Amino acid sequence: MRIAIPVSDGQLSPHFGHAPEFAVIDVINGEITNVHYLTPPPHEPGSLPGWMHELQVDVIICGGMGMRAQQFFHQYGIEVIVGAPSLPVEEVVQQYLAGTLETGENICDH
């Protein structure tokens, strides 16, 4: 499984499309095996979903994401989880894997 998280200052960034970097986390048998920090392409409609698809991302965990972006990701078969708290990346992933990640409302209004 490959999980992507928008990152700002080492924590989950609340705004998906404006994150300066993304953590791409590989998980095998419920354990984190690799964490890569990557700079995203310029923010344009459809660019991030295509990039995530090329990276073979399965799940995106974020604070907020517009509905149109979510639709792009779903077209690629990428699961989107919104409303995640701004916590350190590995803590977010551990909570997700344990089934204890508490999500709130999508903080994006577009």
C-alpha atoms as one frame of an Amber mdcrd trajectory, in Angstrom:
protein
   0.000   0.000   0.000   1.199   3.496  -0.754  -0.174   6.479   1.183   0.334
  10.151   0.307   0.023  13.022   2.788   0.421  16.746   2.100   3.123  18.106
   4.409   3.974  21.485   5.869   6.513  21.884   8.675   6.729  18.111   9.182
   3.011  17.686   9.792  -0.074  16.975   7.732  -0.865  20.196   5.871  -4.491
  21.301   6.172  -4.754  22.409   2.523  -3.969  19.635   0.046  -3.329  21.718
  -3.068  -1.061  24.237  -1.358   1.306  21.845   0.428   4.982  22.538  -0.278
   5.768  18.810  -0.214   4.155  15.411   0.041   5.133  12.413   2.092   4.731
   9.188   0.150   4.692   6.288   2.572   5.050   2.628   1.662   3.291   0.150
   3.942   3.813  -3.611   3.843   1.940  -5.941   6.191   0.756  -3.013   8.299
   4.281  -1.616   8.809   5.807   1.561   7.395   8.742   0.493   5.223   9.692
   3.765   3.458   8.876   7.458   3.699   9.798   9.730   0.806   9.317  13.511
   0.760   8.634  14.847  -2.724   8.020  18.288  -4.213   4.735  18.335  -6.145
   4.295  19.658  -9.673   2.758  23.145 -10.071  -0.816  23.276  -8.761  -3.179
  23.124 -11.737  -6.489  21.251 -12.049  -5.723  17.579 -12.608  -1.949  17.793
 -12.182  -1.758  16.349  -8.659  -4.114  13.419  -9.353  -2.056  12.453 -12.418
   1.172  12.740 -10.438  -0.210  10.627  -7.576  -1.390   8.021 -10.074   2.116
   7.873 -11.601   3.519   7.390  -8.077   1.086   4.461  -7.615  -0.577   6.027
  -4.575  -3.504   4.038  -3.148  -4.719   6.382  -0.391  -4.475  10.118   0.266
  -4.962  11.392   3.798  -5.498  15.146   4.074  -7.210  17.881   6.020  -9.174
  19.327   3.149  -9.673  18.848  -0.577 -12.146  20.280  -3.078 -14.826  18.018
  -4.494 -13.505  18.317  -8.053 -10.057  17.143  -6.955 -11.624  14.242  -5.058
 -13.451  13.222  -8.231 -10.174  13.257 -10.202  -8.579  10.948  -7.610 -11.547
   8.585  -7.591 -11.240   8.275 -11.390  -7.740   6.895 -10.795  -8.999   4.529
  -8.085  -7.264   6.485  -5.312  -9.087   6.600  -1.977  -9.314  10.073  -0.399
  -9.669  10.595   3.345 -10.431  14.187   4.363 -10.714  15.891   7.723  -7.498
  14.422   9.150  -5.766  16.386  11.931  -2.440  18.215  11.531  -0.165  15.673
  13.206   3.293  14.321  12.333   3.145  12.208   9.171   4.083   8.866  10.706
   1.579   9.368  13.530  -1.197   9.960  10.976  -0.249   6.773   9.124   0.000
   4.702  12.327  -3.461   5.876  13.399  -4.862   5.120   9.933  -3.380   1.624
   9.953  -4.681   0.981  13.478  -8.152   2.192  12.523  -8.000   4.980  15.122
  -7.557   8.030  12.853 -10.260  10.495  13.828 -11.395  12.655  10.942 -13.580
  15.726  11.041 -15.107  17.823   8.337 -13.462  18.594   5.030 -11.846  21.965
   5.696 -11.826  22.860   1.997 -14.831  24.803   0.742 -14.301  24.460  -3.016
